[in-house]
Amino acid sequence: MSTYKKYFDGLRGVAIISVIIYHANINIFNYKLFSGGYLGVDIFFVISGYLITFVIVNDFEKNKKFSILNFADKRIRRIFPVLILIIIFFYLPFFFNLVPSSFNAYLKSTNSIFLFNTNFHFNDVNQVYGDDSSLEKPFLHIWSIAIEFQFYAFTSILFFLLFKIKSNINFYILILILIFLFSIIYCQINYKINPTSNFYLPFGRLWEFIFGALLFLIEKKKFINFDTKITRHLPLLGFIIISICLLTFKKNSPHPSLLTIIPVFSLGLIILFNKPKEIINRLLNFIILLKIGIISYSLYILHYPIFALVRVVVAKTDHIFFLSLVKLSLPIILISFSVLSYYFVER
């Protein structure tokens, strides 16, 4: 049976730091820091594809069966409590600080959370991700949580059927490759037709999850010699490429599209070829990065509504001292609430 890789929390740490810095909208000398930080979400998607396949396949091998209901129950218990927390916690602050039209839009996005279709909601209202108008949409970021849950549903049904048809990893890999190719082709075509739906909806994103699933199965099947003089350098190469993408991708870069393959495949180099005692393994196992990765779900859920609330409140005042105090205290507030959320809600 496969075991969980500790450095995955380090990868989550890299992903959430990138996303938070991107959403913080920090500019230094007219340069947006981590202008491609939104790619952190794509890192989460690949990791989710790997780990969910890990859970499903190991469960099947251990119990000789797979229960979709048990799988769904665990995913809902994992995801829903923190979502309910933010809905309750932020209701009154936004009620008193948003104008009626904005608050009505806020309520509609809240309703979509309970149906796990927030991505469809923001696609329907044609909300362009990254626009100035998106910065004050408290639950815009939940689009990615919704798409993850949709992927969980798809994957659980897919593997349930595959297990019924044939118990053979080669067969699973073949099916997943076909789905991957269909999704990436659709993604590239649809980006030119409707980039908004391509961004929010699962059809153009499925290939990222499937790529993660393929990484797990390829690793499990041992198709590749993972320990040679050449492969030992691949994780470092992958990390360098991802770092360059996080720093150089822009808001208007074609995404998701074939261009997105660059950071996604680079992440694959890290996952497939990372070895103990190598430089990237040591970096990703850095204690602070691991701790951040462990609370990454709470950090992700909480950071966007906190940022949105601060922007709404700050827009109503021109008090320099107050503005400075708020900006300086934000990291402490975010980390403190996320730690509390992790230990008293998530767990």
Solvent accessible surface area in square Angstrom, and as a share of the most:
residue,aa,sasa,rsa
1,M,148,0.66
2,S,35,0.23
3,T,111,0.64
4,Y,96,0.37
5,K,48,0.20
6,K,129,0.55
7,Y,15,0.06
8,F,0,0.00
9,D,19,0.10
10,G,0,0.00
11,L,5,0.03
12,R,55,0.20
13,G,0,0.00
14,V,24,0.14
15,A,0,0.00
16,I,0,0.00
17,I,57,0.29
18,S,1,0.00
19,V,0,0.00
20,I,28,0.14
21,I,36,0.18
22,Y,12,0.04
23,H,6,0.03
24,A,33,0.26
25,N,57,0.29
26,I,73,0.37
27,N,88,0.45
28,I,84,0.42
29,F,193,0.80
30,N,155,0.80
31,Y,89,0.34
32,K,50,0.21
33,L,50,0.25
34,F,45,0.19
35,S,4,0.03
36,G,0,0.00
37,G,0,0.00
38,Y,11,0.04
39,L,3,0.01
40,G,0,0.00
41,V,5,0.03
42,D,4,0.02
43,I,9,0.05
44,F,29,0.12
45,F,1,0.00
46,V,0,0.00
47,I,2,0.01
48,S,15,0.10
49,G,0,0.00
50,Y,9,0.03
51,L,21,0.10
52,I,10,0.05
53,T,0,0.00
54,F,31,0.13
55,V,53,0.30
56,I,0,0.00
57,V,4,0.03
58,N,11,0.05
59,D,47,0.24
60,F,38,0.16
61,E,66,0.30
62,K,144,0.61
63,N,70,0.36
64,K,159,0.67
65,K,140,0.59
66,F,17,0.07
67,S,39,0.25
68,I,53,0.27
69,L,148,0.74
70,N,93,0.48
71,F,10,0.04
72,A,33,0.25
73,D,63,0.33
74,K,119,0.50
75,R,34,0.12
76,I,72,0.36
77,R,164,0.60
78,R,101,0.37
79,I,10,0.05
80,F,34,0.14
81,P,47,0.30
82,V,1,0.00
83,L,0,0.00
84,I,69,0.35
85,L,58,0.29
86,I,0,0.00
87,I,19,0.10
88,I,125,0.63
89,F,95,0.40
90,F,3,0.01
91,Y,89,0.34
92,L,106,0.53
93,P,40,0.25
94,F,0,0.00
95,F,97,0.40
96,F,145,0.60
97,N,37,0.19
98,L,24,0.12
99,V,91,0.52
100,P,109,0.68
101,S,80,0.52
102,S,47,0.30
103,F,19,0.08
104,N,82,0.42
105,A,40,0.31
106,Y,6,0.02
107,L,59,0.29
108,K,126,0.53
109,S,4,0.03
110,T,11,0.07
111,N,93,0.48
112,S,7,0.05
113,I,1,0.01
114,F,96,0.40
115,L,132,0.65
116,F,22,0.09
117,N,50,0.26
118,T,0,0.00
119,N,0,0.00
120,F,65,0.27
121,H,32,0.14
122,F,4,0.02
123,N,30,0.16
124,D,113,0.58
125,V,83,0.48
126,N,101,0.52
127,Q,15,0.07
128,V,68,0.39
129,Y,26,0.10
130,G,18,0.18
131,D,50,0.26
132,D,119,0.61
133,S,66,0.42
134,S,1,0.01
135,L,30,0.15
136,E,78,0.35
137,K,58,0.24
138,P,4,0.02
139,F,0,0.00
140,L,0,0.00
141,H,0,0.00
142,I,2,0.01
143,W,2,0.01
144,S,5,0.03
145,I,13,0.07
146,A,1,0.01
147,I,1,0.00
148,E,20,0.09
149,F,37,0.15
150,Q,39,0.17
151,F,6,0.03
152,Y,24,0.09
153,A,46,0.36
154,F,77,0.32
155,T,2,0.01
156,S,3,0.02
157,I,91,0.46
158,L,25,0.12
159,F,0,0.00
160,F,67,0.28
161,L,92,0.46
162,L,6,0.03
163,F,22,0.09
164,K,146,0.62
165,I,120,0.61
166,K,103,0.44
167,S,89,0.57
168,N,58,0.30
169,I,35,0.18
170,N,69,0.36
171,F,44,0.18
172,Y,8,0.03
173,I,13,0.07
174,L,98,0.49
175,I,41,0.21
176,L,1,0.00
177,I,70,0.35
178,L,99,0.49
179,I,32,0.16
180,F,21,0.09
181,L,84,0.42
182,F,143,0.60
183,S,1,0.01
184,I,9,0.04
185,I,100,0.51
186,Y,75,0.29
187,C,0,0.00
188,Q,44,0.20
189,I,97,0.49
190,N,16,0.08
191,Y,50,0.19
192,K,157,0.66
193,I,129,0.65
194,N,66,0.34
195,P,67,0.42
196,T,21,0.12
197,S,13,0.08
198,N,1,0.00
199,F,22,0.09
200,Y,1,0.00
201,L,20,0.10
202,P,26,0.17
203,F,105,0.44
204,G,1,0.01
205,R,1,0.01
206,L,32,0.16
207,W,0,0.00
208,E,0,0.00
209,F,2,0.01
210,I,1,0.01
211,F,23,0.10
212,G,0,0.00
213,A,1,0.00
214,L,13,0.07
215,L,4,0.02
216,F,2,0.01
217,L,0,0.00
218,I,39,0.20
219,E,39,0.17
220,K,50,0.21
221,K,83,0.35
222,K,153,0.65
223,F,110,0.46
224,I,71,0.36
225,N,100,0.51
226,F,25,0.11
227,D,74,0.38
228,T,44,0.26
229,K,169,0.71
230,I,133,0.67
231,T,15,0.09
232,R,109,0.40
233,H,126,0.56
234,L,37,0.18
235,P,2,0.01
236,L,66,0.33
237,L,86,0.43
238,G,0,0.00
239,F,44,0.18
240,I,82,0.42
241,I,46,0.24
242,I,7,0.03
243,S,36,0.23
244,I,94,0.48
245,C,7,0.04
246,L,7,0.03
247,L,71,0.35
248,T,76,0.44
249,F,16,0.07
250,K,91,0.38
251,K,119,0.50
252,N,126,0.65
253,S,21,0.13
254,P,58,0.36
255,H,16,0.07
256,P,0,0.00
257,S,3,0.02
258,L,89,0.44
259,L,63,0.31
260,T,0,0.00
261,I,41,0.21
262,I,79,0.40
263,P,6,0.04
264,V,3,0.02
265,F,86,0.36
266,S,4,0.02
267,L,1,0.00
268,G,3,0.03
269,L,44,0.22
270,I,0,0.00
271,I,1,0.01
272,L,20,0.10
273,F,13,0.05
274,N,17,0.09
275,K,59,0.25
276,P,100,0.63
277,K,172,0.73
278,E,53,0.24
279,I,95,0.48
280,I,3,0.02
281,N,24,0.13
282,R,145,0.53
283,L,74,0.37
284,L,0,0.00
285,N,44,0.23
286,F,106,0.44
287,I,100,0.51
288,I,100,0.51
289,L,21,0.11
290,L,8,0.04
291,K,112,0.47
292,I,40,0.20
293,G,1,0.01
294,I,65,0.33
295,I,17,0.08
296,S,4,0.03
297,Y,25,0.10
298,S,0,0.00
299,L,6,0.03
300,Y,10,0.04
301,I,0,0.00
302,L,6,0.03
303,H,0,0.00
304,Y,4,0.02
305,P,0,0.00
306,I,14,0.07
307,F,15,0.06
308,A,0,0.00
309,L,35,0.17
310,V,28,0.16
311,R,52,0.19
312,V,11,0.06
313,V,47,0.27
314,V,33,0.19
315,A,83,0.64
316,K,128,0.54
317,T,46,0.27
318,D,124,0.64
319,H,106,0.47
320,I,131,0.67
321,F,141,0.59
322,F,74,0.31
323,L,32,0.16
324,S,51,0.33
325,L,94,0.47
326,V,25,0.14
327,K,134,0.57
328,L,137,0.68
329,S,31,0.20
330,L,28,0.14
331,P,76,0.48
332,I,120,0.61
333,I,67,0.34
334,L,8,0.04
335,I,90,0.46
336,S,51,0.33
337,F,78,0.32
338,S,0,0.00
339,V,54,0.31
340,L,98,0.49
341,S,4,0.03
342,Y,38,0.15
343,Y,111,0.42
344,F,160,0.67
345,V,47,0.27
346,E,27,0.12
347,R,187,0.68
